[in-house]
Amino acid sequence: MPSRRQIRETAVQFLYCADLEGGADPADLRGPFWDFVTESDRRSLQVATFRTVRHLAEGREGRLEEFVSRSEAAVRLLAGYPEAEPLKRALERVGEGESKWSTALAALERLPTNDDDDESVARRFGRALDDLFRIDRDLAAARDEFLRETEDHPKLKGPMEAVAATMRRLQRVSDRLRMVEEPENFPEQTDLAKIRKSKKDLTELRLRSDELVDAVLATKDEIDAKLAATVENFKPGRIDPVDRAILRLATHEILHTELPVKVAINEAVDLAKRFGTTESGRFVNGVLDKVARSSRGSEDGADL
């Protein structure tokens, strides 16, 4: 679960980027911004997912060799039954899928994990994992098609059992892979807890940050009017962009939320110290204290 601090820091960074002169429309900025601020977390998640996949694939090579041997014999047998041509084609599709699966895993294993560029690592592993997961889903469907086809040819079901049994053993790897791809759907799998938590935290961070940003942007005109009534000669362009983003966020919280004023101001000052100049903390504190006093009355003022 992302902390309130993480959510507010992310929101301030977005408000800052969206407010730069000549900046992109906020709606267009969300995707690139999100990729940027989460690149380190996404790198860790993608590499951890890859390592889990590689662990699950241990022993698959032996099962695959067995499948190849048995499928070659099965194809030769099916060649003598013209009426079983759909079954033969289904088996060949499984073979093609197994080959693609191995190629996709090999491509993953060749990717470097020690690159200093977090975004590059996250992007490469993300694409390669998506390819493997897509191939695996197609392969699982092909296996299922073959097994269903055998039901339509009772006299061949027995001779096909050896290759079918190997398919079922390979499918167990795919079943586990599906859990890695969608760990949130398998909460009982304790070995996937780290991946599940990382994915959940990233999703929650984006959701909560977007909600906060949207709320600020929806009241931006009112916020700026309040700041203009509070700060002498106020013009957004005269205030440092980072300070401006922090002031807008905190003013929204003071005007439109039940958050205690002192909490809103203290957190804004912390953000100013982290992202602003040496004078930002004092400036933000003074402005927000005036905003609070004029909005909620002197009793609720910050008195800082």
Secondary structure, 3 states (H helix, E strand, C coil): CCCHHHHHHHHHHHHHHHCCCCCCCHHHHHHHHHHHHCHHHHHHHHHHHHHHHHHHCCCHHHHHHHHHHHHHHHHHHHCCCHHHHHHHHHHHHHHHHHHHHHHHHHHHHHCCCCCCCHHHHHHHHHHHHHHHHHHHHHHHHHHHHHHHHHHCCHHHHHHHHHHHHHHHHHHHHHHHHHHHHCHHHCCCCHHHHHHHHHHHHHHHHHHHHHHHHHHHHHCHHHHHHHHHHHCCCCCHHHCCHHHHHHHHHHHHHHHHCCCCHHHHHHHHHHHHHHHCCCCHHHHHHHHHHHHHHHHHCHHHCCCC
